[in-house]
Amino acid sequence: MFSLSGKTAVITGGGSGIGRAIALTFAKQGAHVELLDLDEAAASSVVNEIHAEGGSAASQVCDVSITAQATACIEAVWMKRGKLDIFVNNAGIAHVGSVLATSEEDLDRIYRVNVKGVANCLKAGVEKMVAQGGGVILNMCSIAAQMGIAERFAYSMSKGAVLAMTYSVAQDYLKHDVRCNALCPGRIQTPFVEGFIKKNYPGREEEMFEKLSKTQPLGRMGQPEEVAAAALYLCSDEASFITGVAYPIDGGSLSLR
């Protein structure tokens, strides 16, 4: 079960955190993984990890917010592999602040990556999947799209847009056998979260990590590997009857608060 043998999977933001975990998991299950990331060194490191385990992977430097660049990278995968079975829209950035604490520059930056970047990849990816007769898209969303989270105005806006795009693509391409779902994580222990705590709470890292962990009903943060396991299911043939779904992986945050 959950074999991805023979499939080609593209993962944006695959050089660290959740993207890295998804890349390693997909490769372990037999997929050829193509990583698109701004950080060339980080993406190459993940490719080397996959190769060391006997898997198949490659990477390209890509700024998904630049339409021509995102399109060219996906075209390069298509030309090399001749297909695009799975596309994981994982690249994204965060912002902390209420509407009054969000500058025009902040809003534009979040929009460019989290909204326009996803739209760019969706357009290029869906085009290839329609041409080949089907495929699976997984958009990395957040529970911030479904509930109020303090000091996350711009970030929540962007993830709400990702959720709306997920529903739209799922509806529009049903007859083309293109499935499109969203994963909605809660707080996950990633390098970004650890860096955020270190930057904003110097000397109080352990205390704040514990405090943030306990805001989730299960009393801890999720692990990237747990998100990757959910991604594997949604992108596998076993999930062939699932499309247009916002799948929470949040320690009970949406339903048990």
C-alpha positions as CSV (number, residue, x, y, z in Angstrom):
1,M,0.0,0.0,0.0
2,F,0.9,3.7,-0.5
3,S,3.5,2.8,-3.2
4,L,4.6,5.7,-5.4
5,S,6.8,3.5,-7.6
6,G,7.2,4.9,-11.1
7,K,5.7,8.2,-10.2
8,T,7.3,11.7,-10.7
9,A,6.6,14.1,-7.8
10,V,7.5,17.8,-7.7
11,I,7.7,19.5,-4.3
12,T,8.2,23.2,-3.9
13,G,10.1,24.4,-0.8
14,G,11.5,20.9,-0.5
15,G,14.8,21.9,1.0
16,S,13.7,22.0,4.7
17,G,11.0,21.4,7.2
18,I,7.8,19.8,6.0
19,G,8.9,19.9,2.3
20,R,12.1,17.9,3.2
21,A,10.1,15.3,5.1
22,I,7.6,14.9,2.2
23,A,10.5,14.5,-0.3
24,L,12.2,11.8,1.8
25,T,8.9,10.0,2.4
26,F,7.9,10.0,-1.3
27,A,11.3,8.9,-2.4
28,K,11.3,6.1,0.1
29,Q,8.0,4.9,-1.4
30,G,9.5,4.8,-4.8
31,A,8.8,8.2,-6.4
32,H,11.3,10.2,-8.4
33,V,11.3,13.5,-6.5
34,E,12.0,16.9,-8.1
35,L,12.7,19.7,-5.5
36,L,12.1,23.3,-6.4
37,D,13.6,25.6,-3.8
38,L,15.2,29.1,-3.5
39,D,18.0,27.6,-1.3
40,E,20.2,25.6,-3.7
41,A,22.4,24.2,-0.9
42,A,19.4,23.0,1.2
43,A,17.7,21.3,-1.8
44,S,21.0,19.6,-2.9
45,S,21.4,18.3,0.6
46,V,18.0,16.6,0.5
47,V,18.8,15.2,-2.9
48,N,22.0,13.7,-1.5
49,E,20.0,12.2,1.4
50,I,17.7,10.6,-1.0
51,H,20.5,9.3,-3.2
52,A,22.2,7.9,-0.1
53,E,19.1,5.8,0.6
54,G,19.0,4.5,-2.9
55,G,16.2,6.8,-4.1
56,S,15.9,9.1,-7.1
57,A,15.8,12.8,-6.9
58,A,17.0,16.1,-8.5
59,S,16.6,19.8,-7.7
60,Q,16.2,23.2,-9.3
61,V,16.6,26.7,-7.9
62,C,13.2,28.3,-8.3
63,D,11.4,31.4,-7.0
64,V,7.8,30.4,-7.4
65,S,6.6,34.0,-7.1
66,I,8.2,34.7,-10.6
67,T,5.7,33.2,-13.1
68,A,8.3,32.6,-15.9
69,Q,10.6,30.9,-13.5
70,A,8.0,28.6,-12.0
71,T,6.7,27.7,-15.5
72,A,10.2,27.0,-16.8
73,C,11.1,24.7,-13.9
74,I,8.0,22.6,-14.3
75,E,8.5,22.5,-18.0
76,A,12.1,21.2,-17.4
77,V,10.7,18.4,-15.3
78,W,8.2,17.6,-18.0
79,M,10.8,17.5,-20.7
80,K,13.1,15.3,-18.6
81,R,10.6,12.9,-17.1
82,G,7.8,13.0,-19.7
83,K,5.1,13.2,-17.0
84,L,4.0,14.9,-13.8
85,D,2.1,12.6,-11.5
86,I,2.2,14.5,-8.2
87,F,2.6,18.2,-7.4
88,V,3.0,19.4,-3.8
89,N,2.7,23.2,-3.4
90,N,4.6,23.5,-0.2
91,A,6.8,26.7,-0.6
92,G,5.6,29.5,1.6
93,I,6.6,32.2,4.1
94,A,5.1,33.4,7.4
95,H,4.3,36.7,9.0
96,V,3.4,37.7,12.5
97,G,1.2,40.7,13.1
98,S,-2.4,42.0,13.3
99,V,-3.9,44.1,10.5
100,L,-2.6,47.3,12.1
101,A,0.9,45.8,12.4
102,T,1.0,44.6,8.8
103,S,2.7,47.0,6.3
104,E,2.0,47.2,2.6
105,E,5.4,45.6,2.0
106,D,4.6,42.7,4.3
107,L,1.3,42.1,2.6
108,D,2.8,42.2,-0.9
109,R,5.6,39.8,0.2
110,I,3.2,37.3,1.6
111,Y,0.9,37.6,-1.4
112,R,3.8,37.1,-3.9
113,V,4.9,33.8,-2.4
114,N,1.9,32.2,-0.7
115,V,-0.8,33.2,-3.2
116,K,0.8,34.1,-6.5
117,G,3.4,31.5,-6.1
118,V,0.8,28.8,-5.6
119,A,-1.3,30.1,-8.5
120,N,1.8,30.0,-10.7
121,C,2.6,26.4,-9.9
122,L,-1.1,25.4,-10.2
123,K,-1.4,26.8,-13.6
124,A,1.8,25.1,-14.9
125,G,1.1,21.9,-13.1
126,V,-2.5,21.5,-14.1
127,E,-1.7,22.2,-17.7
128,K,0.7,19.2,-17.7
129,M,-1.7,16.9,-15.8
130,V,-4.6,17.7,-18.2
131,A,-2.3,16.9,-21.1
132,Q,-1.4,13.5,-19.7
133,G,-4.9,12.6,-18.5
134,G,-4.7,13.1,-14.7
135,G,-2.6,13.7,-11.7
136,V,-2.7,14.7,-8.0
137,I,-2.1,18.1,-6.5
138,L,-1.6,18.8,-2.8
139,N,-1.5,22.4,-1.5
140,M,0.0,23.1,1.8
141,C,-2.6,25.1,3.6
142,S,-3.0,25.7,7.4
143,I,-5.6,25.7,10.1
144,A,-5.1,29.5,9.9
145,A,-7.4,29.3,6.9
146,Q,-10.2,27.8,9.0
147,M,-10.0,29.5,12.4
148,G,-8.9,32.8,14.0
149,I,-5.3,32.8,15.1
150,A,-3.9,35.8,16.9
151,E,-1.4,38.0,15.1
152,R,-1.6,36.2,11.8
153,F,-3.5,38.6,9.6
154,A,-1.5,38.4,6.4
155,Y,-0.6,34.7,6.8
156,S,-4.2,33.7,7.4
157,M,-5.3,35.8,4.4
158,S,-2.8,33.9,2.2
159,K,-3.8,30.5,3.4
160,G,-7.5,31.3,3.0
161,A,-6.6,32.0,-0.6
162,V,-4.8,28.6,-0.9
163,L,-7.9,26.8,0.4
164,A,-10.1,28.6,-2.1
165,M,-7.8,27.8,-4.9
166,T,-7.8,24.1,-3.8
167,Y,-11.6,24.0,-4.1
168,S,-11.6,25.8,-7.4
169,V,-9.0,23.5,-9.1
170,A,-10.7,20.4,-7.7
171,Q,-14.1,21.5,-9.1
172,D,-12.8,22.6,-12.5
173,Y,-10.7,19.5,-13.3
174,L,-12.8,16.7,-12.0
175,K,-13.5,15.4,-15.6
176,H,-9.7,15.5,-16.3
177,D,-9.0,13.1,-13.5
178,V,-7.0,15.8,-11.6
179,R,-7.4,15.5,-7.8
180,C,-6.6,18.6,-5.7
181,N,-6.5,18.6,-1.9
182,A,-5.1,20.7,0.9
183,L,-3.3,19.7,4.0
184,C,-4.0,22.0,7.0
185,P,-1.3,21.6,9.7
186,G,-1.4,23.1,13.1
187,R,1.9,24.0,14.8
188,I,4.7,21.7,13.5
189,Q,8.2,21.6,14.9
190,T,10.2,22.9,12.0
191,P,13.4,24.9,11.7
192,F,11.2,28.0,11.0
193,V,9.3,27.6,14.3
194,E,12.5,27.0,16.3
195,G,14.1,30.0,14.6
196,F,11.0,32.2,15.3
197,I,11.1,31.2,19.0
198,K,14.8,31.9,19.3
199,K,14.5,35.3,17.6
200,N,11.5,36.6,19.5
201,Y,12.1,35.0,22.9
202,P,15.9,34.9,23.5
203,G,16.7,33.1,26.8
204,R,13.1,31.8,27.0
205,E,13.2,29.2,24.2
206,E,12.3,26.2,26.2
207,E,9.5,28.0,28.1
208,M,7.9,29.3,24.9
209,F,8.3,26.1,23.0
210,E,6.4,24.3,25.8
211,K,3.8,27.1,25.9
212,L,3.1,27.0,22.2
213,S,3.0,23.2,22.2
214,K,0.3,23.2,24.9
215,T,-2.0,25.5,22.9
216,Q,-2.8,22.3,20.9
217,P,-5.2,19.8,22.5
218,L,-2.7,16.9,22.2
219,G,-0.3,19.0,24.1
220,R,2.6,19.0,21.7
221,M,3.7,20.2,18.3
222,G,3.4,17.9,15.3
223,Q,6.5,16.5,13.5
224,P,7.2,17.1,9.8
225,E,7.2,13.3,9.3
226,E,3.6,13.1,10.5
227,V,2.6,15.7,7.9
228,A,4.5,13.8,5.3
229,A,2.6,10.6,6.2
230,A,-0.7,12.4,5.6
231,A,0.7,13.8,2.3
232,L,1.7,10.4,1.2
233,Y,-1.8,9.1,1.7
234,L,-3.5,12.0,-0.1
235,C,-1.1,11.6,-3.0
236,S,-1.4,7.8,-3.3
237,D,-3.7,5.7,-5.3
238,E,-5.4,4.6,-2.0
239,A,-6.9,8.2,-1.8
240,S,-8.3,8.1,-5.4
241,F,-11.8,8.9,-4.1
242,I,-10.7,12.0,-2.3
243,T,-10.6,15.5,-3.9
244,G,-11.5,19.0,-2.8
245,V,-10.7,18.2,0.8
246,A,-9.0,20.4,3.5
247,Y,-7.4,17.7,5.6
248,P,-6.4,18.9,9.1
249,I,-3.4,17.5,10.9
250,D,-3.5,19.7,13.9
251,G,-3.5,17.8,17.2
252,G,-7.2,18.4,17.6
253,S,-7.0,22.2,17.3
254,L,-10.0,22.7,15.0
255,S,-12.4,20.5,16.8
256,L,-11.3,20.1,20.4
257,R,-10.3,23.6,21.6
